[in-house]
Amino acid sequence: MSPGQDLVLSLDGESQAVRNLAERPQLVVDVASPELGEHTERLAPLTGASSPEAE
């Protein structure tokens, strides 16, 4: 992304991201290359919170 481009971010109200933003209202967006997408998804279970899908 370049400066001036828009980003739409959709968050589930129960997500860890929402809880994190409530505690620290700052947001940094890193956009991974397509080659890193699969690796990025593998990190999702390591957020420190259980997900409804895992329960």
N, C-alpha and C positions, 0 to 999 in steps of 0.2 A: 504494500500500500504506500501511496505517496501522500504527502501533506495535502489536505483539501479534499481527499476522498472520504466518502461516508462509509460507516460500518454499522450494521444493524446486529445487535446482540440480543438473543432471546434466552431468558433464564427461567427455569422452573422455580416457583416460589419456595420450594423446599430444598433447593440445591445447596451444595457447599459453597458455591460461588456467591450466592445471595447472602449466606451467613458471613462469609468473609468480607463482602462489601459493607454489610451492616456494621461490622467491627472496625473496618478500615476503609473509608469511602474514597478509595483511589483505584484506578483501573489502568493496567498496562496491558496492551494487546500485542502479542508476538504472533506473527503469521508465519507458520512453518511452510517450507516448500512442499510440493506434492510428494517428493521423495521421502520426506520425513513424516508424512501424515500417519502412516501405520505405526511408526515408532511412538509418535505422540499419543495415539489412542491407547497404546499399551501402558502408558503412564497413568491413565485415568484411575485405575483401581488404587493407586498409591496416594490419593489425596488426603487420607487420614480419616475419612468418614465413610460409613457404609452407605451403599446406594440401595434403593428399593428393589432394583433388579437382582441384587446379590442376596437379598433376604428371602 
